[in-house]
Amino acid sequence: MEEQMNQNQNQDNSQNPAPQQPPVGQSGNSGSGSAEDKDAQKNKLWALLGYLGILCLIPLLAKKDSKFAQFHAKQGLVMLIGWFFSWVPIFGWLLALALFIFWIMAVISVFQGKMKPLPIIGDLAEKINI
């Protein structure tokens, strides 16, 4: 009987619960997010417009105060220019495929609220001053 009590105590000691972690996406403190996070949350739809062809001009002109919307609209403008070259046989088709893949990456970046520059396109977009 004494052995059984020792085994029960050992089991109780080995089953210490792990400390509770806050849910993913939430920090342990109750402070508000940074200004960039608020900008991203507030302007996701504007940023998404930046990747819908000629509609990229809307956030470029209407949301000059939003770094998030401007960043994505400038990348969208570079992609729009790239689409004009997609009509060239063979080279253009490969370009169109690459632009489509970049477009998917960009839309995911918008929904995640990130300002992740696209390969090549991001470098070109940084040079645009509007």
C-alpha positions as CSV (number, residue, x, y, z in Angstrom):
1,M,0.0,0.0,0.0
2,E,2.9,2.3,0.8
3,E,4.3,1.7,-2.7
4,Q,1.0,2.6,-4.3
5,M,1.0,5.9,-2.4
6,N,4.5,6.7,-3.6
7,Q,3.6,5.9,-7.2
8,N,0.5,8.2,-7.0
9,Q,2.7,11.1,-5.6
10,N,5.3,10.6,-8.4
11,Q,2.5,10.7,-11.0
12,D,1.0,13.9,-9.4
13,N,4.5,15.6,-9.4
14,S,5.1,14.7,-13.1
15,Q,1.8,16.1,-14.3
16,N,2.4,19.8,-13.5
17,P,0.4,21.9,-15.9
18,A,2.3,24.1,-18.3
19,P,1.8,27.8,-17.9
20,Q,-0.9,29.3,-20.1
21,Q,0.2,31.1,-23.2
22,P,-1.9,33.9,-24.8
23,P,-3.5,32.9,-28.1
24,V,-1.5,33.3,-31.3
25,G,-1.6,36.9,-32.5
26,Q,-2.2,38.4,-29.0
27,S,0.6,39.5,-26.7
28,G,0.6,39.1,-23.0
29,N,0.3,42.9,-22.4
30,S,-2.9,44.8,-22.8
31,G,-1.3,47.7,-24.7
32,S,-2.5,48.6,-28.2
33,G,-0.6,47.7,-31.3
34,S,1.9,50.0,-33.1
35,A,0.9,52.7,-35.5
36,E,2.0,50.5,-38.4
37,D,-0.2,47.7,-37.3
38,K,-3.2,50.0,-37.0
39,D,-2.4,51.4,-40.5
40,A,-2.3,47.9,-41.9
41,Q,-5.5,46.9,-40.3
42,K,-7.3,50.1,-41.3
43,N,-6.1,50.1,-45.0
44,K,-6.1,46.4,-46.1
45,L,-8.9,47.0,-48.7
46,W,-7.1,50.1,-50.0
47,A,-3.9,48.1,-50.3
48,L,-5.7,45.3,-52.1
49,L,-7.0,47.7,-54.7
50,G,-3.3,48.4,-55.5
51,Y,-3.1,44.9,-57.0
52,L,-6.2,45.2,-59.2
53,G,-4.8,46.6,-62.4
54,I,-5.5,50.3,-63.1
55,L,-7.3,50.6,-59.7
56,C,-3.8,50.9,-58.2
57,L,-4.1,54.6,-58.9
58,I,-6.9,55.0,-56.4
59,P,-4.8,54.3,-53.2
60,L,-1.8,56.1,-54.7
61,L,-3.9,59.3,-54.9
62,A,-6.5,58.8,-52.1
63,K,-4.4,57.3,-49.3
64,K,-1.2,59.4,-49.3
65,D,-1.1,59.3,-45.5
66,S,-1.0,55.5,-45.3
67,K,2.4,53.9,-45.7
68,F,0.8,50.5,-46.0
69,A,-1.6,51.4,-48.8
70,Q,1.1,53.4,-50.7
71,F,3.6,50.5,-50.4
72,H,1.2,48.0,-52.0
73,A,-0.1,50.5,-54.6
74,K,3.4,51.2,-55.8
75,Q,4.1,47.5,-56.2
76,G,0.8,47.1,-58.0
77,L,1.8,49.9,-60.4
78,V,5.0,48.2,-61.2
79,M,3.1,44.9,-61.8
80,L,0.6,46.8,-64.0
81,I,3.5,48.0,-66.2
82,G,4.8,44.5,-66.3
83,W,1.5,43.2,-67.6
84,F,1.8,45.3,-70.7
85,F,4.9,43.3,-71.6
86,S,3.1,40.0,-71.2
87,W,1.8,40.2,-74.7
88,V,5.2,39.6,-76.2
89,P,5.4,35.9,-77.3
90,I,7.3,33.4,-75.2
91,F,9.1,36.0,-73.0
92,G,5.8,37.7,-72.2
93,W,4.2,34.4,-71.3
94,L,6.9,33.6,-68.8
95,L,6.7,37.1,-67.5
96,A,2.9,36.7,-67.1
97,L,3.4,33.5,-65.1
98,A,5.9,35.2,-62.8
99,L,3.6,38.2,-62.3
100,F,0.7,35.9,-61.5
101,I,2.8,34.2,-58.8
102,F,3.9,37.5,-57.5
103,W,0.3,38.7,-57.4
104,I,-0.7,35.8,-55.2
105,M,2.3,36.5,-52.9
106,A,1.2,40.2,-52.7
107,V,-2.4,39.5,-51.9
108,I,-1.3,37.1,-49.1
109,S,1.0,39.8,-47.8
110,V,-1.9,42.3,-47.7
111,F,-4.2,40.0,-45.8
112,Q,-1.4,39.3,-43.3
113,G,-0.9,43.0,-42.8
114,K,2.8,42.9,-43.9
115,M,4.8,45.2,-46.1
116,K,6.9,42.5,-47.7
117,P,8.6,43.6,-50.9
118,L,8.2,41.3,-53.9
119,P,11.4,40.1,-55.7
120,I,12.5,42.6,-58.3
121,I,9.2,44.5,-58.2
122,G,9.8,45.7,-54.6
123,D,13.1,47.3,-55.6
124,L,11.5,49.1,-58.6
125,A,8.5,50.2,-56.5
126,E,10.8,51.8,-53.9
127,K,12.0,54.2,-56.5
128,I,8.6,55.6,-57.2
129,N,7.9,59.0,-55.6
130,I,4.3,60.1,-55.8
